[in-house]
C-alpha cells in the first residue's frame, strides 16, 4: 500500500503506516469516480463532496468458489459468519447472504465471488484483495474477493484466519476503506493489516462506517412506502429533503393529508440524538430547522441522518451539520 490518497483494497501481513486519527470518526470510505472494475480507491470521509462507492440495494449475495483452499472444511461457515457480522449492524438494513458455491472467478460476471487463487493482483505480502465493479454515480454493481492461495489458511483459530480476513474484505465490498485508527488494542476490522482473530469482531468504527453508507445512500428497501390511509396504489412515498445553510440544517417534507408525524435524528452509530417532531401535522409543505441541539446538549458538527415516519410512508435523509 502506498501513496497518500489512493490505496489498494487489500490487507497485508506487514503493518502499514497510517495517519493518526484526529477526529471521532476515523473510518474512511472508498471514493472512485471511474466506472468499471477496480481494486483502488481514495480514502474519504463520510461527508466527502464527491461521495463514495455504495450499493443501491440492501440485499447483497456472495458465493464461494470451492477451488483450491476455498473447498477446505470450515471455510463456508467462516464466510457465513463474516457475512452475518456485517448484516447484524443496525440501524443499517443491509443483508449480506451466502448463496452457495460457484465456479465463477475474479472477473466481471455479475456474481459476487469469494475465491482462492495465486495472483489476481495479490502477491507477496498481500493476503487478500477486493475488486469492485462500479457504475455511474459510484454505484457498486459487483464485488469479488480473492484470497492469496500461496498462504496456509485456517478456520481453527490459527493464522491465517479465514473469518477475520473475510470480514475485512467484505467491508471493502460494502464501500469501506481502511480506518485511520492506529491503536494497538481493539483495532477495527478495517485496520489496514492483519492482526489475528480479533479481526472477526466488528468495532464501533466499523459499524459507524456501514451506517455512514446507509445514512448517505439509503438502499431502496430502507424506506418502504406505507399505503395505509392512501387509496392510490401508485402514490409516491413521502420525501425528506435536507438543506444546510449558515451551519443550520433544515428538513422539508410534504403531506397529502393531516397525519401523525415523527421526525428523529440519529448519529452514524444509530443512536437517536434528537426528536424534532412527534405529533399531528396538517396537509401541505413543512420545514423543520435543526442546529444540533438535543435534550442533553449540542452535538458536534458532522454526519447524521434523519428519519421521517408518517402514515403516507417513511423516508431517510443524510444531514451534514456544519459549524
Secondary structure, 3 states (H helix, E strand, C coil): CCCCCEEECEEECCCCCCCCCCCCCCCCEEECCCCEEECEEEEECCCCCCCCCECCCCEEEEEECCCHHHHCCCHHHHHHHHHHHHHCCCCCCCEEEEEEECCCCCCCCCCCEEEEECECCECCCEEEEEEEEEEHHHEEEEEEEEEECCCCCECCCCCCEHHHHHHHHHHHHCCECCCCCCCCCCCCCCCCECCCHHHHCCCHHHHHHHHHHHHHCCCHHHHCCCCCCCCCCCCCCCCCEEEEECCEEEEEEEECCCEEEEEEEEECCCCEEEEEEEEEECCEEEEEEECCEECCEECCCEEEEEEEEECCEEEEEEEEECC
